[in-house]
Amino acid sequence: MSYFQKHHEAKAQRALDRREFPPVNLQECPKCTLPLLRQPPQWRTLYRCEDCHQVKECCRDCILESHQERPFDRLYAWSDDLGFWQKKTIADLGYVWHLGHGGHICDTNRSNPRPMVFVHEHGIMDLPVKFCQCVGASTEPEQLLEHGCWPATWREPHTAITLNAMRSYHGLELQGQLNVHDFLAYLRRATDGTEPQHVKDRYREFNNSMREFRHVRARRRHGVLPGRTLTRGDLVVLCPACPHPSINMRPRWQERDREYRYTDALHYGIDGNFHLGSKAKATDEKDTALSEGAAYFVNTKDFKTYLEHAPKPPQETSECNQFDAVGSGKYKGKVSGVVGLTCRHMFMLGGCIVDLVTAEGYRYVDFALLSALQDYMHLLLLMGTYDIHCQYVKNLRKRLRDQFGVVLEKLDSITETVLPELIAGVGKYHLCMHKQECRFKHSLHYLPGAGMTDGETLERIWAVTNAIARRTKEMSAGHRHDVLNDHYSDLNLRRVHNMVSTLVDKLDTALDMATLTTDYLAGVEKELDKADLYAWRRQEREWKRKVVDIKEHKTLDNPYEPPRDAPLSSQMILQQLQDASKTRWQPEGSQELSVVQSVLSLRAERSMLQKAVLAFGGDEKARSKLASQLDTFREKADACRELHETQLETAVKQAVAGLEVEVYPPGFPGRNDDDDRAFGVTRSPATPTETAVLTFRKKIASNPSKKAQDILEMLDSLEHTNPALPSDYHSAVRFHPVMEEYVKIERALREGQANEALDELRLHITTHLSLQHRKQQESGVKNNTVNDRRLQEKREVINATKVKYRELRAILLVLGMEDNNKTYKVLDDDDCKAFTLYESEKKHGDSYKLPTWIWGDFSFAEKLPPGDIKNFVKGAMRSHWFRHSALKTRWEEEVNTRLEEMFRTWTFFGRQEEMWLARARAWEMDESPGAAVLARRYVHQARRECR
């Protein structure tokens, strides 16, 4: 904006000022060149039009001639007395609008013009009108409609609204939830910005006309012929991707294998909304919706009959949490809210919305469910989600049988009450509000056939339509239904237009995720015990068989989480920490292998002795033990040094002698920073043990005690016992041919160390997570103190293991490993996260993510010694496998379902094209050319949507 302000702000302002320039000549018309004196005094000036985008001013006759067919343009007249362009209407210039005869006077009508008020897209204006009164002429309302205006009354209209104004408001209403009051307030300000209160108020007329306009527009859009009584579903915008028997499903779809029956299932969701209520105020009780029973609200006559005659189901005691939806909340108003159904593509189903009087009582939801599913009763499978499905579905079939068996013959909109097979889930957002023993039985993560449906589509629809709740709660019952029906149709229609691109995007994502999850699971299974894997797959098949049957739920266990008593105790964790610190190296094999392995073993033992020395307490027994250990270590160091001198140092000398270098780099033949940078390596920070030794030396340097002096002597005896390995030498040395075998051996051993470090890291992260869960289950200061200490120790071990792995990876790079090695990747702190153990840990978007790369290998579990740690880790692995097997299956189901939805969408649009083409031909023969033209427009639209 600074560019505009600097270069164009002044230009724009001057250009707008020039539009206000006064006329140059007020003696004659610049357009027809006739003198202005020939005009009556009140019109002896020049005029311009704001909407014609012409700069040249003209006289009254010219402006009237050019606006015979544009009576609602904004005109301005130059006022010499006031010195500015003054707003005028065409009626101020003496214009009378003649309807019929192409704008010419009707000789039959000799009466005075009728003064009328017109609401148009630029304001509200008075305009005299003369209707055609010839024999055979249309009625006055019809003449207004033929000239693009909607009559506010249908007998002797005195107010009309232009169709452009109605279309503009309708678009703003649907897109921005604008209300009639604000739109009329804007038009009144557009008419007179200074005193809008003096502009005529046409709120009532506009409100009623818009209701009529919406309804007629909906009938035309759905091809309902004039005069035909509406029937169920006539004004519903169907979802092209959902299964509609006899419309868009494959031939013989009923014969599909049961394993893939989910591809032909209707995925629907139920939810209530307590914002879309209605106030307890006096309204016209006889006011029924113009769209009654034909759109998204249930047939109110049938619903009333059902409430009066169907037996009220008994109160069912909830075995899960007490939800507000079933009656524990606060409700008010004549209508407290609504309950409705939507498919997984966010299309409201026809006849799915019921007005609630209090809470989401089962009888209200039952009626909404049956009403919405009437067209889907012949499917073989339904996939339903509802916030309280765990309770609602238990006695559903019995309730339907008991309630509708009494009233079915009295209902017009419901003819079938036996539901197909139903798999009942709970939306992913609401699942965490259920009890633990309930979640896994209704989780869309685990239910077979669920794909990647989240079950929360209605929440997204409510988020849009809640914006109009402040309007609709003030409306009469029929008007409220008409407005909401119109909004739901618009939401459905928008998704029809975007369906093809949406399905393509969803399929691309599903294909990518199916590949990733399949590859990940295959990598995990490769390292698992085959007997375990076989048993888990058998258990998974049995679990999936049972979970779809609500009667089997009581006997279901949860394979997707470890048992709640599985987390390890702090004592077990302590023992594991102690065992982890007892690593030993056993040199064996060839001379090259022996020397490298001896040095690595010596370094490991040296580090352990340094820790022991730093922990020395000063007592004589500990001193004696340490002295013995140091003597043994020095013997090993002498033997290692002798082996090192005769083997590795000899090879190093040969390599140096073979180099043709005049000036050696600093520190040669050792590594230096420049040499390391060539291999993408920076000097590793000191290990925790080295850091502890340096810190101790600095701390007691000024005034060492007797104990400190003893520790220093022992530490000094460990110095100079660190023979070099191939990785410690300059690249010119270590990659000399004589060093090849040593480098190869060290790299292999370092890779083994890196594998062990990763296994150790995985184990500590898993047990750390277990300890966290243990802490959550226990209480009290004593338990918390112990658990906090163990957790801190675990964190320290995890951090030390991360440093160890990173150091080993740097050594592997020095030894020639490529930086993009797929096994030994860069380890970031974000990679060191535990995989999910419990459902409560799941987060939004987890289904689109895989565990970090360190969890691609679970072989570490098989290496653990028998005991509690191994049992816990294997239990966690089992749950991990079950979850990722389910995730892989859900993505595969999503791919199959999306492919089938693409076929159904393509077939649906083809049927739509055929239907509208047949209508166009029939209506042409029936002498309804206007309806035929509209039908051909929809033919073209269906072709565009199918591309």
Stockholm file with secondary structure:
# STOCKHOLM 1.0

chainA/1-947         MSYFQKHHEAKAQRALDRREFPPVNLQECPKCTLPLLRQPPQWRTLYRCEDCHQVKECCRDCILESHQERPFDRLYAWSDDLGFWQKKTIADLGYVWHLGHGGHICDTNRSNPRPMVFVHEHGIMDLPVKFCQCVGASTEPEQLLEHGCWPATWREPHTAITLNAMRSYHGLELQGQLNVHDFLAYLRRATDGTEPQHVKDRYREFNNSMREFRHVRARRRHGVLPGRTLTRGDLVVLCPACPHPSINMRPRWQERDREYRYTDALHYGIDGNFHLGSKAKATDEKDTALSEGAAYFVNTKDFKTYLEHAPKPPQETSECNQFDAVGSGKYKGKVSGVVGLTCRHMFMLGGCIVDLVTAEGYRYVDFALLSALQDYMHLLLLMGTYDIHCQYVKNLRKRLRDQFGVVLEKLDSITETVLPELIAGVGKYHLCMHKQECRFKHSLHYLPGAGMTDGETLERIWAVTNAIARRTKEMSAGHRHDVLNDHYSDLNLRRVHNMVSTLVDKLDTALDMATLTTDYLAGVEKELDKADLYAWRRQEREWKRKVVDIKEHKTLDNPYEPPRDAPLSSQMILQQLQDASKTRWQPEGSQELSVVQSVLSLRAERSMLQKAVLAFGGDEKARSKLASQLDTFREKADACRELHETQLETAVKQAVAGLEVEVYPPGFPGRNDDDDRAFGVTRSPATPTETAVLTFRKKIASNPSKKAQDILEMLDSLEHTNPALPSDYHSAVRFHPVMEEYVKIERALREGQANEALDELRLHITTHLSLQHRKQQESGVKNNTVNDRRLQEKREVINATKVKYRELRAILLVLGMEDNNKTYKVLDDDDCKAFTLYESEKKHGDSYKLPTWIWGDFSFAEKLPPGDIKNFVKGAMRSHWFRHSALKTRWEEEVNTRLEEMFRTWTFFGRQEEMWLARARAWEMDESPGAAVLARRYVHQARRECR
#=GR chainA/1-947 SS CHHHHHHTHHHHHHHHHHHTCCCSCSSBCTTTCCBGGGSCGGGCSCEEESSSCCCCCBCHHHHHHHTTTCTTSCEEEEETTTTEEEEECGGGGTCCEECSGGGSCCTTCCSCCEEEEEEETTEEEEEEEECCCCTTCCCHHHHHHHTTEEESSSSSCSEEEEHHHHHHHHHHHHHHCCCHHHHHHHHHHHHCSSCGGGSCCCHHHHHHHHHHHHHHHHHHHTTCCTTCCCCTTTTCCCCSSSCCTTTTSCTTGGGSCGGGGGGGCEEEEEEEESSSCBCSCCCCTTCCCTTTTTSSBCCHHHHHHHHHHSCCCCCCCCSSCCCGGGTTSCCCSSBCEEEEEEETTSCBCTTCBEEESSSCCHHHHHHHHHHHTGGGTTSSEEEEEETTHHHHTTTHHHHHHHHHHHHGGGCSSCCCCCCCEEEEEBCTTTGGGSCHHHHTTSBTTTSTTCTTCCSCHHHHHHHHHGGGHHHHTTSCHHHHHHHHHHHHHHHHHHHHHHHHHHHHHHHHHHHHHHHHHHHHHHHHHHTSCHHHHHHHHHHHHHHHHHHTCGGGGGGCCCTTSCCTTCSCCHHHHHHHHHHHTCCCCCCCSSHHHHHHHHHHHHHHHHHHHHHHHHTCCCCHHHHHHHHHHHHHHHHHHHHHHHHHHHTHHHHHHHHHHTCCCSSCCTTTTBCCHHHHHTTTCCCCCCCHHHHHHHHHHHHTSSSCCHHHHHHHHHHHHHTTCCCCCGGGBCHHHHTSGGGHHHHHHHHHHHHHHHHHHHHHHHHHHHHHHHHHHHHHHCCSHHHHHHHHHHHHHHHHHHHHHHHHHHHHHHHHHHTTCCTTCSSSCCCCGGGCCCCCCSGGGCCTTGGGCCCCGGGGCCTHHHHSCSSHHHHHHHHHHHHHHHHHHHHHHHHHHHHHHHHHHHHHHHHHHHHHHHHHHHHHHHHHHTTCHHHHHHHHHHHHHHHHHHC
#=GC SS_cons         CHHHHHHTHHHHHHHHHHHTCCCSCSSBCTTTCCBGGGSCGGGCSCEEESSSCCCCCBCHHHHHHHTTTCTTSCEEEEETTTTEEEEECGGGGTCCEECSGGGSCCTTCCSCCEEEEEEETTEEEEEEEECCCCTTCCCHHHHHHHTTEEESSSSSCSEEEEHHHHHHHHHHHHHHCCCHHHHHHHHHHHHCSSCGGGSCCCHHHHHHHHHHHHHHHHHHHTTCCTTCCCCTTTTCCCCSSSCCTTTTSCTTGGGSCGGGGGGGCEEEEEEEESSSCBCSCCCCTTCCCTTTTTSSBCCHHHHHHHHHHSCCCCCCCCSSCCCGGGTTSCCCSSBCEEEEEEETTSCBCTTCBEEESSSCCHHHHHHHHHHHTGGGTTSSEEEEEETTHHHHTTTHHHHHHHHHHHHGGGCSSCCCCCCCEEEEEBCTTTGGGSCHHHHTTSBTTTSTTCTTCCSCHHHHHHHHHGGGHHHHTTSCHHHHHHHHHHHHHHHHHHHHHHHHHHHHHHHHHHHHHHHHHHHHHHHHHHTSCHHHHHHHHHHHHHHHHHHTCGGGGGGCCCTTSCCTTCSCCHHHHHHHHHHHTCCCCCCCSSHHHHHHHHHHHHHHHHHHHHHHHHTCCCCHHHHHHHHHHHHHHHHHHHHHHHHHHHTHHHHHHHHHHTCCCSSCCTTTTBCCHHHHHTTTCCCCCCCHHHHHHHHHHHHTSSSCCHHHHHHHHHHHHHTTCCCCCGGGBCHHHHTSGGGHHHHHHHHHHHHHHHHHHHHHHHHHHHHHHHHHHHHHHCCSHHHHHHHHHHHHHHHHHHHHHHHHHHHHHHHHHHTTCCTTCSSSCCCCGGGCCCCCCSGGGCCTTGGGCCCCGGGGCCTHHHHSCSSHHHHHHHHHHHHHHHHHHHHHHHHHHHHHHHHHHHHHHHHHHHHHHHHHHHHHHHHHHTTCHHHHHHHHHHHHHHHHHHC
//
